Amino acid sequence: MKYLLPLFLLLFTASISAQTRAYVANVCTNNIAVIDVSSGSVISNIPVGNRPLSLAINRQGDRVYVANLNSPFISVIDAINNVPFSNIPVPNESVSIALSPDGSRIYLISRNNNNLRVINLVTGTVNNIPLTQSPAAVAPSDIIVSQDGNRVYVSNTASDYVAVIDANTNTVINTIVVGNTPRQLSLSPDGTRLYAVVGFSNLSVSVADTTTNNLIANIPIGGYLFGAIKASPDGRFVYFTNTETNVVSVISTATNTVVASFLAGGVPSAIAFSFDSNLAYITNRGSTGDTLEIPGTISIVNTATNTVINTIPSGGNCPEDIVLSPITQNTDTDGDGTADISDNCPNAPNPDQRDSDGDFLGDVCDSDDDNDTIQDTIDNCQFVSNYGQLDFDQDGIGNACDLQTGPVTLREQCLGGGYRLFNFPRPFKNERDCLSALTPVRLRFLGWEKNL
């Protein structure tokens, strides 16, 4: 007699096998543990700096970057061979690290330093971006980068706002007021919603619209010991861990309400999702203090039922952050014929892989296809950059992508050199045609004749 696994177990086994490695920062043992999440075994323990707090992994999956609180360098790990690769000198007390989507830039914030440090891994240049004109008002806590790489968001716990940075100019261009003591951040996959953990004695999650930089919702959570927050890759829900109650709250992004909650392990601290959103991996410190007596664990959660289906070791003590390795070469989540590791929209079918603005985010899942800072829903040239939204003939199609100026009867089409903007159809062959149409009597007096 043959015994068959239940369908849901087969599905989740497939999810686990697609991403087999997790990298976990264990603060109390100063190591990054490499864990095979399908078997729960520790593949390797990699020594890093003192008190590793934050991790970032590049899209290729060959480098992991570690921010160390008490060491003046970023630890770089060779994730192919799972060995130390190099150290990048930085100020002490690093608390959060992030990467640009193309892996060319590191973003780093440090405790008691009111700058966002930008390290260009290609040129080796370093830029320090002041987060405010009033240093006393800032205590940077967390960083997150939009999937298109155009925006960087930094929370400031000594204020009530999140700084918005233009990644192309390395300047603070706006702030979003989210509430008292903002800490952990997460972004929706399309980059239109920012989620911030706020408060101290009574936690809540603030939701901001990044197209307007305005607050649109505040979701009460309760408790006073903040943990982590993470939006699922499919954009349907947000997980928030409360280290006081050990409860994980599940927020619906459709209604901005808590729709479920469940107990993880002791003192849940960080969250990672599988690429298909079927599984969540939650690290558990075991204690709110630093201790070597309680080994860390990882809860593997079935997100369809919000239940813990397995618990595996974290490979050290006091696990503080977790990232998953990129998916295997053959995995194709959206079934569009392009493996996820190369797919610029792994969760949305796009066989042509069209990427109009070259930002490594396909048009199907990019909310700004031409990178002109105008959202596609209101952009009069969706695939061609048209910053000023100029529309010479007022036909709803911007000058940058308009092939015609409009009916010949509209003399206004000649204003502002409009006859030069378009090649087909061409009601006027040259400037004289336009000028003649606008002031025929004066031009004929000057001896100019229409060349039709």
C-alpha positions in Angstrom: 0.0 0.0 0.0 1.3 3.4 -0.9 1.0 6.4 1.5 0.5 9.8 -0.1 1.2 13.1 1.5 -1.8 15.4 1.9 -2.0 18.0 -0.9 -1.3 21.0 1.4 1.9 19.3 2.6 3.0 18.7 -0.9 2.5 22.3 -1.7 4.4 23.6 1.2 7.2 21.1 0.6 7.5 22.6 -2.8 7.7 26.1 -1.3 10.4 25.1 1.1 12.5 23.4 -1.6 12.3 26.5 -3.8 14.2 28.5 -1.2 16.4 26.1 0.8 18.7 28.4 2.7 18.1 31.0 5.4 20.8 33.3 6.8 20.2 34.2 10.4 22.0 36.9 12.4 22.6 35.6 16.0 23.4 38.6 18.1 24.7 36.9 21.3 26.9 34.4 19.5 28.2 36.8 16.8 27.6 34.5 13.9 25.5 34.2 10.8 24.0 30.8 10.7 23.3 29.2 7.3 20.3 26.9 7.6 18.7 24.4 5.3 15.1 25.2 6.1 13.7 22.1 4.5 15.7 19.8 6.9 16.2 22.2 9.7 19.9 21.5 9.7 22.7 24.1 10.2 24.9 24.1 7.1 27.4 26.5 8.3 28.2 29.1 11.1 30.0 32.1 9.8 31.8 34.4 12.2 31.1 38.1 11.8 31.5 41.3 13.8 30.3 42.0 17.3 26.5 41.9 17.7 25.2 41.5 14.1 21.8 43.2 13.9 20.7 43.5 10.3 21.1 41.6 7.1 20.7 42.2 3.3 21.2 39.7 0.5 21.6 40.6 -3.2 19.3 39.4 -5.9 22.0 37.1 -7.3 22.3 35.4 -3.9 26.1 35.4 -3.9 26.6 38.1 -1.2 25.1 38.7 2.2 25.9 42.0 4.0 25.8 42.3 7.8 25.5 45.4 9.9 27.3 44.9 13.2 26.3 47.1 16.2 29.7 47.0 18.0 32.2 46.6 15.2 33.3 49.4 12.8 32.7 47.5 9.6 30.1 45.7 7.5 30.8 42.0 7.2 30.4 40.7 3.7 29.7 37.0 3.2 30.4 34.8 0.1 27.0 33.1 0.0 28.1 30.6 -2.6 30.8 29.1 -0.4 29.3 30.4 2.9 32.6 31.9 4.1 33.6 35.4 5.1 34.5 37.5 2.0 35.5 41.0 3.2 34.9 43.9 5.6 33.7 47.4 4.6 34.8 50.1 7.1 31.9 52.1 8.5 31.2 54.1 11.7 30.4 52.0 14.8 26.9 51.2 16.1 25.3 50.2 12.7 21.7 49.3 13.3 20.1 48.7 9.9 21.3 47.9 6.4 19.6 47.7 3.0 20.6 47.2 -0.7 19.5 48.8 -3.9 17.6 46.3 -6.1 20.5 46.0 -8.5 22.9 45.4 -5.6 25.2 48.3 -6.5 24.6 50.4 -3.4 24.5 49.8 0.4 22.3 52.0 2.6 23.3 52.1 6.2 22.2 53.9 9.4 24.0 54.0 12.7 22.9 54.8 16.2 23.5 58.4 17.3 24.4 59.3 13.7 21.9 61.5 11.9 23.1 60.6 8.4 22.1 57.9 5.9 25.3 56.4 4.6 25.3 55.4 0.9 28.1 53.2 -0.3 28.5 52.7 -4.0 29.9 49.2 -4.5 30.9 49.9 -8.1 32.8 53.1 -7.7 33.7 52.9 -4.0 32.3 56.3 -3.3 30.5 57.1 0.0 27.8 59.7 0.5 26.4 60.9 3.8 22.8 62.2 3.5 21.8 64.5 6.4 18.4 63.3 7.6 17.4 66.6 9.1 18.6 70.2 9.8 18.0 69.6 13.5 20.3 66.7 14.6 18.7 66.6 18.1 15.4 65.5 16.5 16.6 62.4 14.8 17.5 58.8 15.9 17.4 56.7 12.7 16.0 53.2 13.3 15.2 51.3 10.1 15.7 51.6 6.3 13.7 50.2 3.4 14.2 50.6 -0.3 11.5 50.6 -3.0 11.6 47.7 -5.5 12.3 50.1 -8.3 15.2 51.6 -6.4 14.0 55.2 -6.7 13.1 55.8 -3.0 14.7 55.1 0.3 12.7 55.5 3.5 14.3 56.0 7.0 12.4 56.0 10.3 13.4 58.4 13.0 12.5 57.4 16.5 13.2 60.8 18.2 10.5 62.3 15.9 7.2 61.5 14.4 8.2 61.1 10.8 9.8 58.9 8.1 12.3 60.6 5.8 11.8 60.1 2.0 15.1 60.1 0.1 15.4 60.3 -3.7 17.9 57.6 -4.5 18.9 59.2 -7.8 20.0 62.5 -6.2 20.8 61.3 -2.7 18.7 64.0 -1.1 15.8 64.1 1.4 12.8 65.2 -0.7 10.0 64.8 1.8 8.9 63.5 5.2 5.9 61.4 6.1 4.3 62.1 9.5 3.4 58.7 10.8 3.1 59.0 14.6 5.2 59.0 17.7 8.5 57.0 17.8 8.4 55.3 14.4 10.7 52.2 14.2 10.4 49.2 11.9 9.3 49.8 8.3 7.9 47.7 5.4 6.7 48.5 1.9 4.0 46.9 -0.2 5.4 45.1 -3.3 4.2 47.9 -5.6 5.7 50.6 -3.4 2.5 52.5 -2.9 2.0 51.7 0.8 4.5 52.3 3.6 3.9 50.5 6.9 5.5 51.9 10.1 5.5 50.5 13.7 4.8 53.5 15.9 4.3 54.2 19.6 6.0 53.0 22.7 3.5 52.2 25.5 0.7 51.3 23.0 1.9 50.1 19.6 0.1 50.6 16.3 0.9 50.3 12.6 0.6 53.5 10.5 -0.1 53.2 6.8 1.0 55.9 4.4 0.3 56.5 0.7 3.7 57.0 -0.9 2.3 58.7 -3.9 1.0 61.5 -1.8 3.2 61.0 1.3 0.1 61.2 3.5 -1.1 59.0 6.3 -4.2 57.0 5.4 -4.7 54.6 8.3 -3.6 53.7 11.8 -4.1 50.2 13.0 -4.1 49.5 16.8 -2.0 46.6 17.9 -1.3 47.0 21.6 1.7 46.1 23.7 4.9 48.0 24.2 7.8 45.8 23.0 8.1 46.2 19.2 9.3 43.4 17.0 9.3 43.3 13.2 6.9 44.1 10.4 6.9 42.6 6.9 4.6 42.8 3.9 4.0 39.5 2.0 5.4 39.3 -1.6 1.9 39.0 -3.0 0.8 42.2 -1.2 -2.2 40.7 0.5 -1.2 40.9 4.1 1.4 42.3 6.6 2.8 40.4 9.6 3.8 42.2 12.8 5.6 40.5 15.7 5.1 41.7 19.3 8.0 40.7 21.5 6.1 41.4 24.7 3.1 39.0 24.0 4.8 36.6 21.5 1.8 37.3 19.3 2.0 37.7 15.5 -0.7 40.0 14.2 -1.9 39.5 10.6 -3.0 42.7 8.9 -5.2 42.7 5.7 -3.8 45.3 3.2 -7.3 45.5 1.6 -9.0 46.7 4.8 -6.1 47.9 7.0 -7.4 45.8 9.9 -6.0 42.9 12.0 -7.7 39.8 10.6 -5.8 37.1 12.5 -3.3 36.5 15.2 -1.3 33.5 16.4 1.5 32.6 18.9 5.0 32.2 17.5 8.0 31.1 19.7 9.3 33.1 22.6 10.1 36.8 21.8 9.6 36.8 18.0 12.0 39.2 16.4 12.2 39.0 12.6 10.2 37.9 9.6 10.9 36.5 6.1 8.5 35.2 3.5 8.9 32.6 0.8 8.6 34.2 -2.7 5.1 32.6 -3.2 3.9 34.0 0.2 2.9 30.5 1.3 5.4 30.4 4.2 6.6 32.8 6.8 9.8 32.3 8.7 9.9 34.0 12.2 13.0 34.1 14.4 12.5 33.7 18.1 15.0 35.1 20.6 13.6 33.1 23.5 14.4 36.0 25.9 14.1 39.8 25.8 17.6 40.1 27.2 20.9 38.8 25.9 21.4 35.2 27.1 23.4 32.1 26.0 21.1 29.8 28.0 18.2 29.9 25.6 19.0 28.9 22.0 17.2 30.7 19.3 14.6 29.1 17.0 12.8 29.7 13.7 9.0 29.2 13.5 7.8 28.1 10.0 4.3 29.3 9.5 1.6 28.2 7.0 0.2 31.6 6.0 -3.0 30.1 4.6 -4.0 29.0 8.1 -1.6 31.1 10.2 -0.3 28.1 12.1 3.2 27.1 13.0 3.9 23.9 11.1 7.5 23.4 12.2 10.2 24.9 14.5 13.9 24.6 13.7 17.1 25.9 15.4 18.4 29.4 14.5 22.0 28.2 14.7 22.9 30.5 17.6 21.5 32.7 20.3 19.4 35.8 20.2 18.5 35.7 16.5 17.7 39.3 15.4 17.3 39.1 11.6 16.7 36.6 8.8 16.9 36.6 5.0 16.2 33.8 2.5 18.5 32.9 -0.4 17.1 33.6 -3.8 15.1 30.8 -5.4 16.6 28.0 -7.4 17.4 28.4 -11.1 14.3 26.4 -12.3 11.6 27.9 -10.1 9.0 29.8 -12.1 6.3 31.0 -9.7 4.2 32.9 -12.2 4.5 30.3 -15.0 5.6 32.9 -17.6 8.6 30.9 -18.9 11.2 32.9 -17.1 12.8 31.5 -13.9 12.2 33.6 -10.8 15.9 34.2 -10.3 15.9 36.1 -13.7 12.3 37.3 -13.7 11.8 41.0 -13.2 8.2 40.3 -12.0 8.4 36.9 -10.4 4.8 37.0 -9.1 3.1 38.4 -12.2 3.2 36.8 -15.6 5.1 38.8 -18.2 6.6 36.6 -20.9 8.2 39.6 -22.8 10.0 40.8 -19.6 9.3 44.4 -20.8 11.1 46.9 -18.6 10.7 50.4 -20.1 12.7 52.3 -17.6 15.5 49.7 -17.1 15.0 49.6 -13.3 15.0 45.8 -13.1 11.2 45.9 -12.3 9.0 44.7 -15.2 6.3 47.0 -16.5 3.6 44.5 -15.3 4.5 45.1 -11.6 6.0 48.5 -11.9 3.8 51.4 -10.8 6.0 53.9 -12.6 7.1 52.3 -15.9 9.1 55.2 -17.2 10.7 56.3 -13.9 9.5 59.9 -14.2 8.1 59.9 -10.6 4.5 60.1 -12.1 2.4 57.0 -11.2 1.2 55.1 -14.3 -2.5 55.6 -13.4 -2.1 59.4 -14.0 0.9 59.5 -16.3 0.0 60.9 -19.8 3.0 59.0 -21.2 3.2 55.7 -19.3 6.3 54.3 -21.0 8.2 57.4 -22.0 9.6 59.8 -19.4 7.6 63.1 -19.4 8.4 64.8 -16.1 6.4 68.0 -16.7 3.4 66.1 -18.2 3.4 68.6 -21.1 0.5 68.0 -23.5 0.7 70.5 -26.4 -2.6 69.8 -28.0 -4.4 68.9 -24.8 -5.5 65.5 -26.1 -4.5 63.6 -23.0 -1.3 62.2 -24.6 1.9 63.8 -23.4 4.3 65.5 -25.9 7.0 62.9 -25.3 4.9 60.1 -26.7 2.3 61.9 -28.9 2.6 61.1 -32.6 0.3 64.0 -33.7 -0.6 67.5 -32.7 -4.3 67.2 -33.4 -6.8 68.4 -36.0 -5.5 70.7 -38.6 -8.3 73.2 -37.7 -6.7 73.9 -34.3 -4.3 76.8 -34.9 -3.1 76.5 -31.3 -1.1 73.5 -32.3 1.5 75.8 -33.7 2.1 77.6 -30.4 5.3 76.9 -28.5 7.0 75.3 -31.5 4.5 72.5 -31.6 5.1 71.8 -35.3 8.6 70.6 -34.4 7.4 68.0 -31.8 5.8 65.5 -34.0 6.5 63.7 -37.3 3.1 62.2 -38.3 0.7 63.4 -39.3 2.2 66.8 -40.1 -0.5 69.4 -40.8 2.2 72.1 -41.3 5.4 71.4 -43.2 7.4 74.2 -41.6 7.4 77.2 -39.3 6.0 79.4 -42.1 3.0 77.2 -42.3 2.3 77.6 -38.6 2.9 81.3 -38.6 0.8 81.8 -41.7 -2.1 80.0 -40.0 -1.8 82.1 -37.0 -1.3 85.6 -38.6 -2.0 85.1 -42.3 -2.5 88.8 -43.2 0.8 90.0 -41.6 2.8 87.1 -43.2 1.4 87.7 -46.6 2.3 91.4 -46.3 5.9 90.3 -45.5 6.0 88.3 -48.7 5.8 84.8 -47.0 3.7 82.3 -48.8 2.2 79.1 -47.5 4.2 76.1 -48.8 1.4 73.5 -48.8 
